[in-house]
C-alpha cells in the first residue's frame, strides 16, 4: 500500500510540475506577440592547415609620420586560387593571453589587383576577418591601410612620438586564413625618419633611401614575434656575445648607463644562462625604451623583449625601482612561455582561442625566476628583493577574494577583464597567478631543499625542464602532467596533490610557507621598506593598504579599497577624490600623521571626499597606526630563501 501511495504522489507531482511549466511559459510569451526565430550561424573562415603557403608575402611599414602617429602599411599577398579569399587581422596575441588585437586602430582598408579595386566585406561573425573577391587569373593582391597610433594615453598605448616608434609587425599586417602561421613566409620592410636607428631580432637584408630597411624572409609567426624599435637617440650595449641591450630614449641623457649598471645587466644574463643551462635563441635583444611619452610595456618574445619604462632608469634611477624587475622577467620568458609553452596556450594561428590553465607556470614561475635573477645578479639588492617579496606576500594574504575564488580561475582574467582596472580588486581578484604562482614556486623550492638536505632545488627543475635543445627557438609544449613528472624526477613527492590544493581549491590564506618555513617571518612596521617607497614614488601613490585598507593615487584620487577593510566599512570607493583630513586640506604627510595619531585611540580619522558632485565625510575607524610589510629573519633558523637568492 505504501508503494502505491508513493507512486500516486509522484504522478501528481509530475502533473503539477507540467502545469506550472506550461503556465509559466504562457505568462512569459503574451498572446499575439511576434516570436523571433533563431538562424544558424555558419563559420565561413577556413581553419588553419599545416601546409606550406604558395608564395611569399611582402609587408611594407612606413613609420615616418611621427607628428601624427600614423603607420602606413602596404602588403602584397600571393593568391592560391580565385574566389573568396579570407585575410585575418591577428586577434589572439601571444603574451597577452587574450583576444586583444587592436582592430579598432585600422583604417583606410583597400584591396586591389593589377591596379583594379577588389570587392571586400568584413565577416559578419568575426570582425577580424576580411573576405576579398579574387577574380580569375589574379596571382597576387595588394593591400593598403593605416594603423593609427593612439595620440593620448586614454586611447591605448602610444606607439609613436617625434623621437621614438614601437613597430609591432603583428599589429601592422594581415595574413591569409587556412594556414598555420609558421607556414606563411613573409619579407618585411620598414621605413623610418632620416637619422633614426632600428633595433630588432630580425637580420637586415638590404636598405635604400626610398623603401627603407628590408629584413630577411621568415615565417609569419617569427615576424610577429620579432618587433622593432626605432628612434633618434639610441645606444646598443653588448651584454654577452649574443645578447644586446638596445636602448632608445626621449633624450640622449637617458642613455647614460654607468659601468656598475651595465655590469648588473651582464650578470643577470650570465646568471640566467647558468640557471637554465641553455639558450633558446640564436641572438637576443632587450628592446628598452626610456620615455615619458611612448607607452610603457613589458612583453616577451623569443629572441627579444619589449621593455618600456619612464625616464630615470639609468640617469639618477632609484636602485629599488620596480622597473628593475622588468628585464629579468621578460628574459626568463625566452625559456618559460616562448620555448617551453603550455600546450593549451599554443595555437596554429592568431584566430584560435588560447587557454590559460597553466599561466601559474608560464607567468607564475617566470615571476619567481625574475626576482631570483634580480637578487643573484644585483639588479636588485637582496634587501630590496626581500622587500618586494614582503609586499607580494602581504597583498595576497590580505586578499579577501581568495575566500570564494580559487587561483586557477584567475587564469581566465586576461579574457574576462582584458586588464582593465577593477573597482574591487581585492574581492574580485585579478591575474593572481603571477604573484601567487611566485609564492607557490618559492614553497616548492623550500620543500625540495629541505627534503634533499640541500642537494636539490628549483635550479634542478629549471635545468631539466627548460635547459634542453640549446639554440632551439621553436616551441616545445607541455602539460600539467609534464610539470609534475619533472618535479618528481627532481625529488619524489605528492606534487599532484600539492598543486591541486594550491591551484584548484579555495585557499583562504596565501601560500607563505616558502617564507615562514624558509627562515623569515612576515611582519608589519611603521616604516616602509625601500621597495614600497620606490613603488609609491614611481606610481605617485600613498600606500595605506595595511593602515586602513586603501591606496591614494595620483591627484588625490583613491585607487584601491580593500574589501571589508576599515575604509570599505566607512563607505570609500575607488575613484573617490580625497579633499581633506580632519578638516584640513589633504596631503599625503597630513594623512599619514592623522593615521599615526589615531593609533590606540577611539576617535576616527575624518576624511572629506568627493564622488562625482557629491561631498561626504567618512569616519575611518582605524586605530592600528601605520603598517608596512617586511620580512624579518628568524634568528638561528636555516634559511632556504637565503640559499635560493644567493648568486651562482
C-alpha positions in Angstrom: 0.0 0.0 0.0 2.8 2.4 0.9 4.4 1.8 -2.5 1.1 2.5 -4.3 0.6 5.8 -2.4 4.2 6.8 -3.2 3.7 6.2 -6.9 0.5 8.3 -6.9 2.3 11.1 -5.2 5.0 11.0 -7.8 2.4 11.1 -10.6 0.6 14.1 -9.0 3.9 15.9 -8.6 4.8 15.4 -12.2 1.4 16.6 -13.5 1.6 19.7 -11.2 5.1 20.5 -12.5 4.0 20.2 -16.1 1.0 22.5 -15.4 3.3 25.1 -13.7 5.8 24.9 -16.6 3.0 25.4 -19.1 1.6 28.3 -17.1 5.0 30.0 -16.8 5.6 29.6 -20.5 2.3 31.2 -21.3 2.9 34.0 -18.9 6.3 34.7 -20.4 5.0 35.0 -24.0 2.0 37.2 -24.3 -0.6 36.0 -26.8 -0.3 37.8 -30.2 3.4 38.8 -29.8 5.7 38.1 -32.7 8.3 35.5 -32.0 11.8 35.7 -33.3 13.3 32.7 -35.0 16.9 31.7 -34.4 19.1 31.3 -37.5 22.1 29.1 -37.8 25.5 30.8 -37.7 27.9 29.3 -40.2 31.6 29.9 -39.9 32.9 30.5 -43.4 36.6 31.1 -42.4 38.8 28.1 -43.3 40.6 26.5 -40.3 44.4 26.5 -40.2 46.2 23.7 -42.0 49.8 22.6 -41.6 50.7 23.0 -45.2 53.0 25.5 -47.0 51.5 28.7 -48.2 52.0 29.1 -52.0 54.3 32.2 -52.2 55.9 34.8 -50.0 54.1 37.8 -48.7 55.7 41.2 -48.7 55.0 43.8 -46.0 56.0 47.4 -46.0 55.5 49.6 -43.0 56.1 53.4 -43.3 56.7 54.8 -39.8 57.8 58.3 -40.9 54.7 60.2 -39.9 55.8 60.7 -36.3 54.0 64.0 -35.9 50.5 62.4 -36.3 51.4 58.9 -35.3 50.2 57.1 -38.4 51.7 53.9 -39.7 51.1 53.4 -43.4 51.0 49.7 -44.5 51.2 48.0 -47.8 51.2 44.3 -48.4 51.4 42.1 -51.5 49.9 38.6 -50.8 50.1 35.8 -53.3 46.8 34.2 -54.2 46.2 30.4 -54.0 43.0 30.5 -56.2 40.2 32.7 -57.4 37.1 33.2 -55.4 36.6 34.1 -51.8 39.9 34.8 -50.0 39.9 35.4 -46.3 42.5 37.7 -44.7 42.8 37.8 -41.0 44.0 40.5 -38.6 45.7 39.0 -35.5 43.2 38.6 -32.7 44.7 36.4 -30.0 48.1 37.9 -29.3 50.9 35.8 -27.8 52.0 37.2 -24.4 48.6 38.9 -23.9 46.7 35.6 -23.3 43.5 37.3 -24.7 41.8 38.5 -27.8 43.5 41.8 -27.7 44.3 42.6 -31.3 43.8 46.3 -31.9 41.4 46.0 -34.8 39.9 49.4 -33.8 43.2 51.1 -34.9 42.9 50.0 -38.6 41.6 52.5 -41.1 41.6 53.2 -44.9 41.4 49.5 -45.9 41.8 48.9 -49.7 42.3 45.7 -51.7 43.4 45.7 -55.4 44.9 43.5 -58.1 46.9 45.0 -61.0 45.7 48.4 -60.0 42.0 47.4 -60.1 40.0 47.7 -56.8 38.6 44.5 -55.5 35.3 44.0 -53.6 35.6 43.1 -49.9 33.5 42.8 -46.9 34.0 42.1 -43.2 33.0 38.7 -41.9 29.6 39.0 -40.1 30.7 36.8 -37.3 34.3 37.7 -36.9 35.2 41.4 -37.3 38.9 40.5 -37.5 38.3 38.7 -40.9 38.0 40.3 -44.3 36.5 38.5 -47.3 38.1 39.6 -50.6 36.7 38.5 -54.0 39.6 37.4 -56.2 39.0 37.4 -60.0 40.3 34.5 -62.1 43.8 34.9 -63.3 45.0 37.1 -60.4 48.2 35.8 -58.8 48.6 38.3 -56.0 46.5 41.0 -54.3 47.7 44.4 -52.9 46.5 45.6 -49.5 46.8 49.1 -48.2 45.7 50.5 -44.9 46.8 52.6 -41.9 47.4 51.7 -38.3 46.7 54.8 -36.3 48.7 55.1 -33.1 46.8 56.5 -30.0 47.6 60.2 -29.6 46.7 60.2 -25.9 47.1 57.6 -23.2 43.3 57.0 -22.8 43.1 55.7 -26.3 45.6 52.9 -25.7 49.4 52.5 -25.7 51.1 55.4 -27.6 53.3 53.7 -30.3 54.9 56.8 -32.0 56.4 60.1 -30.8 58.7 62.6 -32.6 61.7 60.7 -31.2 60.5 57.0 -30.9 58.4 54.4 -32.6 57.4 50.9 -31.5 56.8 48.7 -34.5 54.8 45.6 -33.8 54.5 43.6 -37.1 51.7 41.6 -35.7 49.7 44.8 -35.3 50.6 46.1 -38.8 49.7 43.2 -41.0 47.0 40.8 -42.3 47.6 37.1 -43.1 45.7 34.6 -45.1 43.3 32.2 -43.3 43.6 28.5 -43.8 47.3 28.0 -42.9 49.5 27.6 -39.9 51.2 31.0 -39.4 54.5 29.1 -39.2 54.0 28.0 -42.9 53.5 31.5 -44.3 56.7 33.2 -45.5 57.0 37.0 -45.4 59.6 39.6 -46.1 59.2 42.9 -44.2 60.5 46.4 -45.0 60.5 49.3 -42.5 60.9 53.0 -43.3 61.7 55.4 -40.5 62.7 59.1 -40.4 66.2 60.0 -41.6 68.8 59.7 -38.9 66.8 57.1 -36.9 68.2 53.8 -35.9 66.4 50.4 -35.8 66.8 47.5 -33.4 65.1 44.1 -33.9 66.0 40.4 -33.7 65.5 40.2 -37.4 68.5 40.4 -39.7 68.6 43.2 -42.3 68.8 42.1 -46.0 69.3 45.5 -47.6 68.5 49.1 -47.4 67.7 52.1 -49.6 66.6 55.6 -49.0 63.3 55.2 -50.9 62.0 52.0 -49.3 63.9 51.8 -46.1 65.4 48.6 -44.5 64.4 45.2 -45.8 64.7 42.2 -43.5 65.3 38.5 -44.0 62.4 36.4 -45.2 61.0 34.5 -42.2 57.8 32.7 -41.3 54.9 34.9 -40.3 55.0 33.7 -36.7 58.7 34.6 -36.4 58.0 38.0 -37.9 55.1 38.6 -35.5 57.4 37.6 -32.6 60.2 39.9 -33.7 59.1 43.5 -33.1 61.3 46.5 -33.9 62.0 49.8 -32.0 63.3 52.8 -33.9 64.4 56.2 -32.7 66.7 59.2 -32.8 68.5 58.7 -29.5 70.0 55.2 -29.5 72.7 53.2 -27.8 73.5 49.5 -28.1 75.2 47.8 -25.1 76.5 44.2 -25.6 75.7 42.1 -22.5 77.1 38.8 -23.9 78.4 37.6 -27.2 74.8 37.1 -28.5 72.8 39.3 -26.1 72.3 43.0 -26.6 70.6 45.8 -24.7 69.2 48.2 -27.3 68.3 51.5 -25.5 66.2 54.2 -27.1 65.2 57.4 -25.2 63.5 60.7 -25.4 66.8 62.5 -24.8 70.5 61.5 -25.1 71.0 62.0 -21.3 68.7 59.0 -20.6 71.2 56.7 -22.4 73.9 57.3 -19.8 74.2 53.9 -18.2 77.2 53.8 -15.8 79.6 50.8 -15.6 78.0 49.4 -12.5 74.6 49.4 -14.1 75.9 47.7 -17.2 77.7 45.1 -15.1 74.5 44.3 -13.3 72.7 43.6 -16.6 75.6 41.5 -17.8 75.4 39.4 -14.5 71.7 39.0 -15.0 72.3 37.4 -18.4 75.1 35.3 -17.1 73.0 34.1 -14.1 70.1 33.2 -16.4 72.3 31.1 -18.6 73.9 29.3 -15.6 70.4 28.7 -14.2 68.8 27.2 -17.3 71.9 25.7 -18.9 70.8 26.5 -22.5 70.0 29.5 -24.8 66.7 29.2 -26.7 67.7 31.9 -29.2 70.4 32.5 -31.8 70.7 36.1 -30.5 68.6 38.1 -28.1 67.8 41.8 -28.0 66.4 43.7 -25.0 64.4 46.5 -26.7 64.4 49.1 -24.0 62.6 52.5 -24.4 63.0 55.2 -21.8 60.3 57.7 -22.4 57.8 60.0 -20.8 55.6 59.8 -23.9 55.9 56.4 -25.6 53.6 53.9 -23.8 55.2 51.6 -21.2 55.3 47.9 -22.0 56.7 44.6 -20.8 56.1 42.0 -23.5 58.1 38.8 -24.1 59.3 37.4 -27.4 61.5 34.5 -28.2 64.6 36.4 -29.3 63.8 39.8 -27.9 61.5 41.6 -25.4 59.7 45.0 -25.5 60.5 46.9 -22.3 59.2 50.4 -21.8 60.0 52.4 -18.7 59.7 56.0 -17.5 62.8 58.4 -17.5 65.3 57.7 -14.8 66.0 54.0 -15.4 69.8 54.8 -15.8 70.1 58.6 -15.1 69.6 59.0 -11.4 67.5 55.9 -11.1 66.3 54.5 -7.8 68.0 51.2 -7.0 64.8 49.8 -5.6 62.6 50.9 -8.5 60.1 48.3 -9.6 61.4 48.5 -13.2 64.5 46.7 -12.0 62.4 43.5 -12.2 61.2 44.1 -15.8 64.2 42.8 -17.8 64.9 39.7 -15.7 61.2 38.7 -16.0 61.0 39.2 -19.8 64.3 37.4 -20.4 63.1 34.4 -18.4 60.2 34.2 -20.8 62.5 33.2 -23.6 62.8 29.9 -21.8 59.4 29.8 -20.0 56.5 30.8 -22.2 58.2 31.1 -25.6 60.4 27.9 -25.9 58.5 25.8 -23.3 54.9 26.7 -23.9 51.7 25.4 -22.4 50.0 23.0 -24.8 46.6 24.6 -24.4 48.1 28.1 -24.9 49.9 27.2 -28.2 47.8 27.9 -31.3 48.4 27.4 -35.0 47.2 30.9 -35.9 46.1 34.1 -34.2 42.4 33.4 -34.5 42.2 30.2 -32.5 41.4 31.0 -28.8 44.2 30.5 -26.3 43.6 28.7 -23.0 45.4 29.8 -19.9 45.1 26.9 -17.4 48.9 26.8 -17.0 49.6 30.5 -16.5 50.7 29.8 -12.9 53.7 28.2 -14.6 54.0 30.4 -17.7 53.8 33.7 -15.7 54.0 32.5 -12.0 57.3 30.7 -12.4 58.6 33.5 -14.6 57.8 35.9 -11.8 59.6 33.6 -9.4 62.8 33.4 -11.5 62.6 37.1 -12.3 63.1 38.1 -8.7 65.6 35.3 -8.1 67.7 36.6 -11.0 67.3 40.2 -9.7 68.9 39.1 -6.4 71.6 36.8 -7.9 72.7 39.4 -10.3 72.4 42.6 -8.2 69.8 44.2 -10.5 68.0 44.5 -7.1 69.8 44.1 -3.8 68.9 41.2 -1.7 67.3 43.6 0.8 65.1 45.1 -1.9 64.2 41.7 -3.3 63.1 40.7 0.2 61.1 43.9 0.3 59.4 43.0 -2.9 58.5 39.5 -1.6 57.1 41.0 1.6 54.9 43.3 -0.4 53.7 40.4 -2.6 53.1 38.2 0.4 51.1 40.8 2.3 49.0 41.7 -0.6 47.9 38.1 -1.3 47.4 37.4 2.4 45.1 40.4 2.6 43.0 39.5 -0.4 39.5 38.5 0.8 38.5 37.4 -2.7 40.5 34.2 -2.1 37.7 33.0 0.2 35.5 32.4 -2.9 37.7 32.2 -5.9 40.5 29.6 -6.5 43.7 30.6 -8.1 43.0 28.5 -11.3 40.0 30.7 -12.1 42.2 33.8 -12.2 43.9 32.4 -15.2 40.8 33.4 -17.1 41.2 37.1 -16.1 43.1 38.2 -19.3 40.0 37.3 -21.2 37.4 38.3 -18.6 38.8 41.7 -17.7 41.1 42.5 -20.6 43.4 44.0 -18.0 41.0 46.9 -17.3 41.1 48.4 -13.8 38.7 46.7 -11.4 36.5 48.5 -8.9 37.1 45.9 -6.1 40.3 44.3 -7.0 40.9 42.6 -3.6 37.5 40.9 -3.7 37.3 40.1 -7.5 40.9 39.0 -7.7 42.8 39.6 -11.0 45.6 37.6 -12.5 46.8 36.5 -9.1 48.5 33.6 -10.9 51.5 35.9 -11.3 52.4 36.6 -7.7 50.6 33.7 -6.0 52.3 31.5 -8.5 55.6 33.0 -7.4 54.8 32.1 -3.8 53.9 28.5 -4.7 57.2 28.0 -6.6 59.0 29.6 -3.6 57.5 27.0 -1.4 58.3 24.2 -3.8 61.9 25.2 -3.7 61.8 25.1 0.1 60.3 21.6 0.1 62.9 20.2 -2.4 65.8 21.8 -0.4 64.5 20.5 2.9 63.7 17.0 1.8 67.0 16.6 -0.1 69.0 18.3 2.6 70.2 21.0 0.2 71.2 18.6 -2.6 68.4 19.6 -4.9 66.4 22.8 -5.6 64.3 24.5 -8.2 67.5 25.1 -10.1 67.5 21.4 -10.9 63.9 21.7 -12.2 64.9 24.7 -14.3 67.7 22.9 -16.0 65.7 19.7 -16.6 62.5 21.4 -17.8 63.8 24.4 -19.7 67.5 23.7 -20.4 67.1 21.4 -23.3 67.8 21.8 -27.1 70.3 24.6 -26.9 69.7 27.3 -29.6 66.3 25.9 -30.4 63.8 28.8 -30.8 60.8 26.7 -31.8 58.1 25.7 -29.3 58.2 22.7 -27.1 54.8 22.3 -25.5 54.0 20.9 -22.1 51.0 19.9 -19.8 50.5 19.9 -16.1 51.4 16.2 -16.1 54.8 17.1 -17.7 55.4 19.7 -14.9 54.6 17.1 -12.2 56.7 14.4 -13.8 59.7 16.7 -13.9 59.2 17.7 -10.3 59.1 14.0 -9.3 62.3 13.4 -11.3 64.0 16.1 -9.2 62.5 14.8 -6.0 59.6 12.3 -5.5 56.7 13.9 -3.6 52.9 14.2 -3.9 53.3 17.1 -6.3 49.9 16.4 -7.9 48.1 16.7 -4.6 50.2 19.7 -3.6 49.4 21.6 -6.8 45.7 20.6 -6.6 45.4 22.1 -3.2 47.3 25.3 -4.1 45.9 25.8 -7.6 42.5 24.2 -7.9 41.0 24.5 -4.4 39.9 27.6 -2.5 42.7 28.6 -0.1 41.6 31.2 2.5 45.3 32.0 3.3 48.1 32.8 1.0 50.8 30.1 0.5 53.5 31.8 2.6 55.4 28.6 3.7 58.3 29.3 1.4 58.8 32.4 3.6 57.6 31.4 7.0 59.3 28.0 6.9 62.2 29.3 4.8 63.9 31.3 7.5 61.8 34.5 7.6 58.6 35.8 9.0 56.2 38.4 7.6 55.9 41.4 10.0 54.5 44.9 9.8 56.3 48.0 11.0 55.5 51.7 10.9 58.4 52.4 8.4 58.0 51.4 4.8 60.7 49.4 3.1 62.8 51.0 0.3 60.8 48.8 -2.1 57.5 50.4 -1.0 58.9 53.9 -1.0 60.2 53.4 -4.6 56.9 52.0 -5.7 55.0 54.9 -4.1 57.3 57.4 -5.8 57.1 55.7 -9.2 53.3 55.4 -9.2 52.6 58.6 -7.4 50.6 56.8 -4.7 50.3 56.7 -0.9 50.1 53.1 0.2 47.8 52.6 3.2 46.6 49.2 2.2 47.6 47.8 5.7 46.9 51.1 7.5 43.2 51.5 7.0 42.7 49.5 3.8 43.2 51.9 0.9 45.6 53.5 -1.5 45.6 57.1 -2.6 46.7 57.5 -6.3 47.7 60.5 -8.4 45.8 63.7 -7.9 44.5 62.6 -4.5 42.1 60.0 -6.1 41.5 56.7 -4.4 43.0 53.9 -6.5 42.4 50.9 -4.2 40.0 50.0 -1.4 40.4 46.7 0.4 37.0 44.8 0.5 35.6 44.6 4.1 38.5 46.8 5.4 38.1 49.9 7.6 38.0 52.3 4.5 35.4 50.0 2.9 33.3 50.0 6.0 33.5 53.8 6.1 32.0 53.9 2.6 35.1 54.7 0.5 35.1 53.6 -3.2 37.7 53.6 -6.0 37.6 56.9 -7.9 36.7 59.0 -4.9 38.6 62.3 -4.6 40.2 62.8 -1.2 39.9 66.5 -0.3 40.6 67.0 3.4 41.8 65.1 6.5 40.4 66.1 9.9 39.2 69.4 8.5 42.4 70.4 6.8 43.4 70.2 3.1 44.6 66.8 2.1 48.3 66.0 1.5 50.0 62.6 2.0 52.0 63.6 5.0 49.0 65.0 6.8 47.0 61.8 6.1 49.9 59.6 7.5 50.2 61.9 10.5 46.5 61.6 11.3 46.6 57.8 11.0 49.6 57.7 13.2 48.0 60.0 15.8 44.8 57.9 15.9 46.7 54.7 16.9 45.3 53.2 20.1 42.6 55.8 20.4 38.8 55.8 19.7 38.3 58.9 17.5 38.1 58.2 13.8 40.1 59.9 11.1 37.6 62.1 9.3 38.0 62.3 5.6 36.2 64.7 3.3 35.7 63.1 -0.1 34.0 63.9 -3.4 32.4 61.3 -5.7 31.0 63.0 -8.8 29.3 66.1 -7.4 28.5 64.5 -4.0 30.6 65.5 -1.0 30.7 63.2 2.0 32.6 63.0 5.3 33.9 59.4 6.1 34.8 58.3 9.5 37.8 56.0 9.2 37.8 53.7 12.2 41.4 52.5 12.1 43.5 52.6 15.2 46.4 50.4 14.3 48.7 53.2 13.1 50.9 53.0 10.1 51.7 49.4 9.0 54.1 48.3 6.2 55.1 44.7 5.4 58.7 43.5 5.6 60.4 40.2 6.0 62.3 39.6 9.3 65.0 36.9 9.6 64.2 34.2 12.2 67.3 34.1 14.4 69.1 30.8 14.3 66.8 29.2 11.7 68.3 27.8 8.5 67.1 29.8 5.5 66.2 28.1 2.2 65.2 31.6 1.0 68.7 32.9 1.5 70.1 29.9 -0.3 67.7 30.5 -3.2 68.7 34.2 -3.6 72.5 33.6 -3.4 74.5 34.1 -6.7 75.6 31.0 -8.6 
